[in-house]
C-alpha cells in the first residue's frame, strides 16, 4: 500500500494533458453549433438572465474563442500550471452555464481538472519542459486524482448494491434495451438471456466493489484496469456516452507508476525509451 502511493508518477500526467486537451477540444467543436439554442434565454428558460453567466451566454463567441486558444496552449504545454488553471476556469464557467444539461461525467471532469491544476505535467510532451523533480504538491495532486477515481467506483458499487433493480439482476437488460436498435446489437442475444444478463449484472457489481483492492494489488492491477477499460469501451459503443467513457478510461492511466509505464513503452513503442 505504501509503495503504491509513494511511487513516482511523472510520465502519464503529460500524456493525460495532451489527450484530455484533445477531448475537450473535440467536445468544444461539436458543442458550438448548439450554443445559439442552448444559451438563448428566449428558447431555454434555464439560462441565467443576469450577472456574469448571462454576459457569457450572450457573448459566447468571445468566450469560446478564448477557451479554444487556452486548450491549444494546454495541449502543447505552453504556460504550464497557469494555463492548466485557465483550462479548469473555462470548463468551470461552461459547467455553470450549462449545468441544466450537465451529466455526472462533467462533474467528474470538473474535479479532475481542478486537481490537475497543481500537477507538473510538463516534463514530457511539452514545448517548454520543466526540469524540476517531482514536487510534493504535484505528487499530492496526482494522488488526489487517483483517490477521486477510487471514490467513483466505490460510490458506484454502493449505489448498485443498495439499488433494488441491480439486486434483482435486471438493470443491465433495461440499460441496453432503452437504446434504439437494441435487437440488432451483437449484445442482444446475451443481454436478453435471463441467466446470462443476471451474471453480467452481478459481475459488474463485483468489478466495481473490488476495483480498489485489486488495483492496489500489483499482481491483479493490469487485469482489473484492462477489464474496466473494456467495460467502459462497451458503454462507449453501445450507449454513445463518448466523453464520459473516454475520460474514465484516461483516468485509469494514473494508477500505473513510472516504472510500469517505462516497461510498457519500452515493450510496445521503443526499447531505447528512458534509457538515458
N, C-alpha and C positions, 0 to 999 in steps of 0.2 A: 504493500500500500504506500509506504513512504517513498519507495523508489519511483513509483508511478508519478507522484506529484512533484518530486524533486528533479525528474528527468528534464533535460533541455528540449525546448520546442521552438526553434528559430527558423526552421526551413518552411514548414507548412503555412505559417501566417502570411508569407509573401505570396504563396500560391493562392491562398484563400482571398487575399486582397484583389488579385487580378481577376479571379473567377467571379467573386461576388460583385465586383465592379461591372463586369460584363453582364451579369444577370440583371443588375439594377438599370443598366443602360438599355438592355432589350425591353425590360418592363416599362421604362420611360417611353421608348419608341412606340410600343403598342398601346400605351395609355393616352398619348397625345390626341388621337382622333376623337376620343370620347370626352375630352375635357370640356369642350363648349357646351355639352349637355350635362355632364357630371357636376360641373362647378357653376352652372347657371341657376341663380336663386328663383328665377321665374318658372323653371322646369322642376328643379329639385328644392323642395321646401326645407330640407335639412342642411343646406349650405348656410354658413354664417352670413348675416346681413350687416354686420358692423365689426369694427376692430381690424386687427392685423390679418386674420384669416379671410375676411371679406375683401380686403385690398388685394391679397394674394390671389384670391379667386378671380377677381376682375382683371388682374394683370398677370395671369398665369403664363403668358408667353415669355415675359421677362424672367419670372421665377424659374421656369423650366429650362430656359437657355443657360442661366447661371448654374442650375443643377447639372446639366449636361457637361458643362465645362469642368465643374468640380469632379465629376466622375472620371473624365479623361485624365485629369491630373492625378487622381487617386490610383487609377489603373497603372499609370506609368511611374508612380512613386515620387511625384513631384510635390513638394510642400510638406511631406512627411505627416506627422501627427496633427498638424494644423488642418490639413486637407481631410484627414480622417474625421476630425471633429466636424468639418463643414459637411461631409457626406452624411454623418449622423443628423446634423441640424436640418439639412434639406429633407432628409427622409422623415424626420420627426414632424416637420411642418406639413409635409404631404400626408402623413398619417393622421394628423389632427384635422386637416381639411377634408379628408375622405374617410373619416372614422366610421361613418354610417355604412360604408361598403367594405371596411377592412375586415380581414379574417384573422384567425389565430396565428397563421403563418406570418402576417405582417407584424403582429405583436412580438413574435419570437425574433424576427429580423431586427426590429426596433431595438430590443435589448442587446442583441448580439453586436450591432453596430456601436452601441454605447460602450460596451466593454472593449471593443476593438479600437476605440479612440486611443487607448493607452498602450496598445500593443506595438512593439517595434517590428514592423513587417517590411522593413526597407533594407535588410541585409542582402536580399536576393531579389531578382526581377524588378529592379528599381533603377531609374536613370541617375538618381542621386543616392548612393548606398550609404548606410551607416556602418561604422566600424567598431562601435562600442559593443561591449559584451552584453549578454542577455540580462538586462537590468531586472531588479526585484519587482518594480512596478509592472513592467511588461510581462514578466512571468506570472505575477498575480492576476493580471488581466486575462491571460490565456487560461489559467486555472478557473477563472470565473466563467469563461465561455464553456469550458468542459463541465463545470458544475451545473450551469444552466441547461446544458444538453441532458445531463443525468436527471435533472428535475423534470424535464419534459416527459421523459419515458416513465419515470416514477408516477407522475401525475396521470399520465395516460393509463398506466396499469391499474392504478387505484380507481379511476373512473370506470374502467371496463369491469373490474371485479365487483363493483358495487351497483353496476347498471343491470337492470332486470333482463333486457334483451340480450346482452352479452352473456349473462349467466345461463340463459336459455339456449344459447348457441345459434341464434338466428340473425344476429347483427350483420355478419359478413354477407349473407344472402341479400338482405334488404339494402345494404350499402351498394352492392353491384347492380341489383335489379332496378334501382331508381334512375339509372342512366340509359339513354337511347341505345338501340342495337345490342342490348344485353344478350338476347338469344342468339345473335350471330357471333358473339365473342367466343374466343377459344377457352375462356374460363367458365362458360355456361354449363357444360357437362359436369364439371367438378362442383361448382358452387350450387347448382340445383340439386345435387345428390345429398339427401338428408344427412347421412353418416359422414360423408367427406366434408361437407360445409361446417358441420359441428367440430370436426377435427381441426380444420383451418381456423375456426373461430377461437377455440381454446389454445391452439398453437400460438396465435398472435398475442393472446393474453400472457402466455408463458414467456414469449420472446421479450415483451416489454417489462414484465415483472422481474426477469432475471438479466435484463440488459446490463445493469450497473455491475453486479458481481462478476459476470462473465467477461465484461470488458476490462475490469481491473485485473483479472487473472490473465497473465500474459499468454498462457497456452491456448486459451479459448478466445482471445481478443480478436484476432483476424477473422475467425469463423463467425463470431457474433456480428461484427461490423459488416462482413460480406452479406450475411443473411438480412440484416437491417436495411442495407442499401438495396438489396434485391426486392424487399417488400415495398420500399418507397418507389422503386422503379416501376413496379406493377401498378401502384396507385397513380403514378405519373401518367402512364399509358392509358389506363382504364378510366380514371376519374378526371384527367385533364388538369389536375392541380399542379401545374408545372413549376411555379415559383416556390411554393411551399415545399414540394418534394426535392427540388434541386438544392434549396437552402439546407434542408435536413441532411441530405447526402454530403454536402460540402462540410457541414459541421462535424461529421464523423471523422474527418481527417485530422482534427485537432487532437484526437485521442492518441494517435501514433507519436512516438518520440522521434527525435532527430536520428538516433541510431537506426530505428526501424525504417524511416524514410530514406536514409542513405542506402540501406540494404535493398529496398525496393527499387530505387532509382539506378543503383549500380547494376542490378539484375535486369531491369526492363528497359533502361534508357542507354546508359554507357558505363562500363566497368571502371572508367577513369574518373568519374564524378566524385568530388570531395576527397580526392587522393592527395591534394596539395596540402 
